[in-house]
Amino acid sequence: MKFEVKIGDITRLPVDAIVNAANSGLCGGGGVDGAIHRAAGPGLLAECETISRMKGGCPAGEAVITGGYNLPAKHVIHTVGPVWHGGSQGEPALLANCYRNSMKLAADRGLRSIAFPNVSTGVYGYPKGKAAEVVRRFFDQYNPSSPSVNLVIFCCFDEENYRLYTRLFADEVFG
């Protein structure tokens, strides 16, 4: 599996799936979530509303997949990251589950490339360094049953996350 670290706008990446740091209602919001919904157009919100009604939302650590609509990405995988409460309420496990469940959805659909934002490090307050370490540990241990995904991009919105991910994935970064 190849890893790339980029800084910029995840909504512009031509990959099989981008991951949305969603809220539990899947209804769009601020940050990455709002940017993805704006770029994808109203079809994304309509599909998310249907999923939310059927499933009752999406709890932290879980993920659902939709079409990409007006995005260059074919799909959007929506995952709900944990809100940081000091690390004692299962936040690391929930964050790892965001990546696990997103990768599982991608693999189940035979997708080859996926781009992740820095899940939970915005308004949910997860410390950036701690989140990056959870992601590194997850991928160190990741052993898919069907390894279709061969490119993982970490699309960072800010310099701090970009430096953290570049350092943690230095041996495997090619982008």
C-alpha positions in Angstrom: 0.0 0.0 0.0 1.3 3.4 -1.0 0.8 6.5 1.3 0.8 10.1 0.2 0.6 13.2 2.4 -0.8 16.3 0.7 -1.9 19.7 2.0 -4.9 21.3 0.4 -8.6 20.7 -0.5 -9.8 17.1 -0.3 -12.8 17.9 -2.5 -10.4 18.3 -5.5 -8.8 14.9 -5.4 -9.6 12.5 -8.2 -9.7 9.3 -6.1 -12.2 6.5 -5.8 -13.3 7.8 -2.4 -12.8 10.7 -0.1 -13.6 10.4 3.6 -15.8 13.0 5.2 -15.4 13.9 8.8 -19.1 13.9 9.3 -21.5 14.6 12.2 -23.8 11.9 13.4 -26.8 13.2 11.5 -24.8 13.2 8.2 -26.4 16.5 7.4 -23.4 18.6 6.5 -21.9 21.2 8.8 -18.7 23.2 9.0 -15.1 22.4 8.2 -14.4 19.4 5.9 -18.0 18.2 6.2 -19.4 21.5 4.9 -16.8 21.8 2.2 -17.6 18.3 0.9 -21.4 19.0 0.9 -21.0 22.3 -0.9 -18.7 20.8 -3.6 -20.8 17.7 -4.1 -24.1 19.5 -4.5 -27.6 18.8 -3.2 -27.7 15.2 -4.2 -25.2 14.3 -1.5 -27.4 15.9 1.2 -30.5 14.1 -0.1 -28.7 10.7 0.0 -27.3 11.4 3.5 -30.8 12.3 4.7 -32.2 9.1 3.4 -29.4 7.1 5.1 -29.9 9.0 8.3 -33.6 8.3 8.3 -33.1 4.6 7.6 -30.3 4.1 10.1 -31.0 6.8 12.7 -27.8 8.6 12.0 -24.2 7.3 12.2 -22.5 6.9 15.6 -18.9 7.8 16.4 -16.5 5.3 14.9 -18.9 4.1 12.2 -19.0 4.9 8.5 -21.4 4.9 5.6 -20.8 5.4 1.9 -22.6 7.6 -0.7 -22.0 8.7 -4.3 -19.6 11.5 -5.0 -22.0 13.6 -7.1 -20.2 16.7 -8.4 -16.9 15.7 -6.8 -14.0 14.2 -8.8 -14.2 11.3 -6.3 -16.6 8.6 -7.2 -17.7 8.1 -3.6 -17.8 9.8 -0.2 -17.3 7.7 2.9 -18.8 9.5 5.9 -17.3 8.7 9.3 -18.0 10.2 12.6 -15.0 10.9 14.7 -15.0 11.1 18.5 -15.2 14.4 20.4 -12.1 14.7 22.6 -12.8 14.4 26.3 -9.2 14.0 27.5 -8.7 10.5 26.1 -10.3 8.6 28.9 -13.7 7.9 27.1 -12.5 5.6 24.4 -11.5 8.2 21.9 -8.4 6.4 20.5 -10.4 3.2 19.8 -13.3 5.2 18.3 -10.9 7.2 16.1 -9.1 3.9 14.9 -12.6 2.5 14.1 -13.2 5.5 11.8 -10.2 4.4 9.7 -11.0 0.7 10.0 -14.6 1.1 9.0 -13.8 3.5 6.1 -11.1 1.1 4.8 -13.5 -1.8 5.1 -16.2 0.0 3.0 -13.6 0.9 0.4 -12.3 -2.7 0.2 -15.8 -4.2 0.1 -16.5 -2.1 -3.0 -13.1 -2.9 -4.6 -12.0 0.7 -4.5 -8.3 1.3 -5.2 -7.7 4.8 -3.8 -8.9 6.7 -0.7 -8.2 10.1 0.8 -8.6 10.9 4.5 -8.9 14.3 6.2 -7.6 14.7 9.7 -10.7 13.2 11.4 -11.7 14.8 14.7 -8.8 17.3 14.9 -11.0 20.3 14.1 -14.1 21.3 16.1 -14.1 17.9 17.8 -10.9 19.0 19.5 -8.8 15.8 19.2 -5.1 16.8 19.7 -3.5 16.6 16.3 -0.4 14.7 17.4 -2.4 12.2 19.3 -4.7 11.6 16.4 -1.8 11.2 14.0 -0.3 8.6 16.3 -3.6 6.6 16.3 -3.7 6.7 12.5 -0.1 5.5 12.3 -0.8 2.6 14.8 -3.9 1.7 12.8 -2.0 1.4 9.5 0.9 -0.4 11.2 -1.6 -3.1 12.2 -3.9 -3.0 9.2 -4.2 -6.3 7.5 -7.2 -6.3 5.1 -9.0 -9.5 4.1 -9.2 -8.2 0.6 -6.5 -5.6 -0.2 -8.0 -3.7 -3.0 -7.0 -0.3 -1.7 -3.5 0.4 -2.9 -3.3 4.2 -2.4 -4.1 6.1 0.8 -3.8 9.9 0.8 -3.8 11.9 3.9 -5.1 15.3 2.8 -4.2 17.8 5.5 -5.9 21.2 5.7 -3.1 22.8 7.8 0.7 22.9 8.1 0.8 21.3 11.5 -1.1 18.1 10.4 1.0 18.1 7.2 4.2 18.0 9.2 2.9 15.4 11.6 1.8 13.0 8.9 4.9 13.6 6.7 7.1 12.7 9.7 5.0 9.6 10.7 4.7 8.2 7.2 8.1 9.4 6.0 9.3 6.0 4.9 6.2 5.3 2.8 5.4 8.8 1.4 5.8 9.2 -2.3 3.5 12.2 -3.0 
